[in-house]
Amino acid sequence: MDFITSENILLIGSMLLIAGVLVGKLSYRFGLPLLLIFLLVGMAFGTDGLGIQFSDMHTAQFIGMVALCIILFSGGLGTKLASIKPVIVPGLVLSTAGVLLTALITGLFILWLSDMEWTNIHFAFLPSLLLAATMSSTDSASVFGILGSQKVALRNHLRPMLELESGSNDPMAYMLTIILIEAITLGGGLSAGNIAVELILQFGVGGATGFVMGKLTLWLISAYRRIGRSSGNQEDASQATSMISILMIGCVFFTFAITTALAGNGYLAVYICGIVLGNATLPNHRGISKFIDGMTWLAQIVVFLMLGLLVNPHEMIDVAVVSIMIGIFMILVGRPLSVFVSLAPLRKISTRSKLFISWVGLRGAVPIIFATYPVVANIEGAGQIFNIVFFVTLLSLLIQGTTVIASAKKLKLIDPDAKEDDDFGVELADDIPTSLQTLTLTEQHLAGGNILRDMQLPAGSLVMMIRRDSRYIVPNGTRKLLPGDTLLIIREEKKLLTVITHTDKHQ
């Protein structure tokens, strides 16, 4: 007991963070999802590794809840309505009907396995559904980490579709998990009517509260700024950004708590609150986003390391065979079948796109967090449920997470013509009525002359910098331009450079 001191907790925590970040930096070189690295680091420091003892499911559940609130809010904050508008229907279908079908199909398979004499799991119908429900949501954060690091762009609006699904399907999986736990603990049946009422209540209250709290948070931000101006408090921009960011974090936790108290889905409310704020005009939006991104990374790292510490790898050996069978079934049958069935009415989505969506059905930290709920509720067989969910998550990350780019290439869904946003690392204050745009020059652009002053830029536009290979050049009017040069252009108005982009699109 003398070992458990504040200093030792800080020492071990700092070692875990440093090891996770350093090892995680190497993960993309091998195509490994960052989540998998942090889980493995946590396991390496855990009971079967360096011997750190951590088995408090209540604490793990609380930390997971806090982390998930921040992660979902950040996901909502980065969701732009303009980008998800073309895919909002398939995204929401996947996050609702897709989750239900995944849980049902996988639950029936688990029930079938439980009836086999050679297996060491013996779940009834409801516990089988509960195990499947905890694993029914996807985690695309690690997938897009790989895609982003490799500068891979996807065709057919697949990226926003998968982002919308991954951000909005966790609440559905949570509701199914809680409903099934209540049905098991109360010993009652599971009627379709009761499920429908519960889902409507959770979705209705969660959605409405999230929207209202988003608007209320915007009002509080405006009130904070008005109070500062009326009191003559001349705080600098960085301090204002930090305080507004903290105010938003406080509103996130308040949103979750008040929604849960009203019998709604707190995770859905937090996500919608983030969408409302992310699509509103905020002071220094970029600075706030960076603050929230930092909080999100910290939350992810902490929860992934904690989950790695929580599991005892030797206990997973007992369920290894059935876990592999369940994991393979979800990858090859459960997820694809739910995707194809739920998206069947949407004929515009190609078969190749559906196959890729099926393959990117990664399990992540959320299923493991949800797997702690049966343990806390003292459900019979909860220990097996937790170990199976953890094993299936590792299997999913190893098989699917390492083959995302290869599968996209195989299905010819990578868009080689897509251009990544590139602002040369230059940032502008949000309240300045200007914007940045980059343009890579071609022979056609230089047909009228290869001197900078010969470029026909719209009024109010100015070239700030030129990048040539790995060199950065400060421009002047007599600078000679070459094909392949990239110009960083500042504009007074946020309008397209129609003169240039029209030529660029028809080259």
Secondary structure by P-SEA (a helix, b strand, c coil): cccccaaaaaaaaaaaaaaaaaaaaacccccccaaaaaaaaaaaacccccccccccaaaaaaaaaaaaaaaaaaaaaacccccccccaaaaaaaaaaaaaaaaaaaaaaaaaaaacccccccccaaaaaaaaaaaccccaaaaaaaaaaaccccccaaaaaaaaaaacaaaaaaaaaaaaaaaaaacccccaaaaaaaaaaaaaaaaaaaaaaaaaaaaaaaaaaaaaaaacccccaaaaaaaaaaaaaaaaaaaaaaaaaacccaaaaaaaaaaaaaaccccaaaaaaaaaaaaaaaaaaaaaaaaaaaccccccccaaaaaaaaaaaaaccaaaaaaaaaacccccccaaaaaaaaaaccccaaaaaaaaccccccccaaaaaaaaaaaaaaaaaaaaaacaaaaaaaaccccccccccccccbbbbcccccbbbbbbbcccccccccccccccccccccccccccccccccccccccccccbbbbccccccccaaaaaaaaaac
